[in-house]
Amino acid sequence: MLTPDQIQHIIDYEIIVDAYDEYEMSSGWYETMNDRLNFPFEATAALTKKGGGTEAKRVTIVELHSDSDDFMGDDFQLSMEVGGYVVPVKHSQLSDIDADEETMEMFEIWDFWVKRR
């Protein structure tokens, strides 16, 4: 687990360095996520059921779904494989993520970024 100072350093000097507006910051996040997330990995996704409610389902996350313009808000999308289909899922819908250390660190850094905005 990274310290807040380590996370802030990574954000400032690796992810959004030289970014002058939100589009450049979003692009920095996209490039970093694209480079550092390692697929596939398992997670539990909170899926909306037909007719209402949610259900927790174990899924395989297979790729980054968002593009370089999708990191301006408080969430981004990944692609999950479920029931023979590949569909988008928001990062915020995932829990109990079972991924390698580099991937988990990127999620930790993103969550820190979102909370401080």
C-alpha positions as CSV (number, residue, x, y, z in Angstrom):
1,M,0.0,0.0,0.0
2,L,1.3,3.4,-1.0
3,T,1.5,6.4,1.3
4,P,-0.5,9.5,0.4
5,D,2.8,11.3,-0.3
6,Q,3.9,8.5,-2.7
7,I,0.5,8.6,-4.4
8,Q,0.5,12.4,-4.8
9,H,4.1,12.2,-6.3
10,I,3.0,9.6,-8.9
11,I,0.0,11.7,-9.9
12,D,2.0,14.9,-10.1
13,Y,5.2,13.6,-11.7
14,E,4.0,10.6,-13.8
15,I,0.3,10.9,-14.6
16,I,-0.6,14.6,-15.0
17,V,2.9,16.1,-15.4
18,D,2.8,18.8,-18.2
19,A,-1.0,18.7,-18.3
20,Y,-2.5,22.1,-18.7
21,D,-6.2,21.3,-18.8
22,E,-8.7,18.6,-18.0
23,Y,-8.3,17.0,-21.5
24,E,-4.6,16.6,-21.1
25,M,-5.1,15.2,-17.5
26,S,-7.6,12.7,-18.9
27,S,-5.2,11.7,-21.6
28,G,-2.5,11.2,-18.9
29,W,-4.7,9.0,-16.9
30,Y,-5.7,7.0,-20.0
31,E,-2.1,6.4,-21.0
32,T,-1.1,5.4,-17.5
33,M,-4.0,3.1,-17.0
34,N,-3.5,1.5,-20.4
35,D,0.2,0.9,-19.6
36,R,-0.2,-0.3,-16.0
37,L,-3.4,-2.3,-15.8
38,N,-2.7,-6.0,-16.4
39,F,-5.6,-8.1,-17.7
40,P,-7.4,-10.4,-17.2
41,F,-8.3,-10.2,-13.5
42,E,-11.3,-11.2,-11.4
43,A,-13.6,-8.9,-9.5
44,T,-17.1,-8.8,-8.0
45,A,-19.4,-6.5,-10.0
46,A,-22.6,-4.9,-8.7
47,L,-24.9,-5.5,-11.6
48,T,-28.3,-4.0,-12.1
49,K,-31.0,-6.6,-12.5
50,K,-33.9,-6.4,-14.9
51,G,-36.8,-5.1,-12.9
52,G,-34.6,-3.3,-10.4
53,G,-32.2,-4.1,-7.6
54,T,-28.6,-5.2,-7.9
55,E,-26.8,-8.5,-7.7
56,A,-23.1,-9.1,-6.9
57,K,-21.6,-11.4,-9.6
58,R,-18.0,-12.6,-10.0
59,V,-16.7,-11.5,-13.4
60,T,-13.5,-11.4,-15.4
61,I,-12.2,-8.0,-16.3
62,V,-10.6,-8.3,-19.8
63,E,-9.6,-4.7,-20.9
64,L,-9.8,-1.0,-20.5
65,H,-13.1,0.2,-22.1
66,S,-12.7,4.0,-21.6
67,D,-10.8,6.1,-24.0
68,S,-8.6,9.1,-23.4
69,D,-11.6,11.5,-22.9
70,D,-13.3,9.3,-20.3
71,F,-11.1,10.2,-17.3
72,M,-12.4,13.7,-16.6
73,G,-15.1,12.6,-14.2
74,D,-15.1,10.5,-11.1
75,D,-15.2,7.1,-12.8
76,F,-14.0,5.1,-15.8
77,Q,-15.0,1.9,-17.5
78,L,-13.5,-1.5,-17.9
79,S,-14.7,-4.4,-20.0
80,M,-16.0,-7.5,-18.3
81,E,-16.7,-10.9,-19.6
82,V,-20.0,-12.2,-18.3
83,G,-22.3,-14.9,-19.7
84,G,-20.3,-15.1,-22.9
85,Y,-20.5,-11.4,-23.5
86,V,-18.0,-8.6,-23.1
87,V,-19.7,-5.5,-21.7
88,P,-18.6,-2.2,-20.0
89,V,-18.6,-1.9,-16.2
90,K,-17.7,1.2,-14.2
91,H,-14.7,0.9,-11.9
92,S,-16.9,2.1,-9.0
93,Q,-19.1,-1.0,-9.5
94,L,-16.2,-3.4,-8.7
95,S,-15.2,-4.8,-5.4
96,D,-13.1,-7.8,-4.1
97,I,-10.7,-7.2,-7.0
98,D,-8.1,-10.0,-7.4
99,A,-5.4,-8.5,-9.6
100,D,-1.6,-8.1,-9.5
101,E,0.1,-5.5,-7.4
102,E,0.6,-3.0,-10.2
103,T,-3.1,-3.0,-11.1
104,M,-4.1,-2.7,-7.5
105,E,-1.8,0.2,-7.0
106,M,-3.3,2.0,-10.0
107,F,-6.8,1.6,-8.6
108,E,-5.5,2.9,-5.2
109,I,-4.0,5.9,-7.0
110,W,-7.3,6.6,-8.9
111,D,-9.4,6.3,-5.8
112,F,-7.1,8.8,-4.0
113,W,-7.4,11.2,-7.0
114,V,-11.2,11.0,-7.1
115,K,-11.5,11.6,-3.3
116,R,-9.4,14.7,-3.4
117,R,-11.1,16.4,-6.3
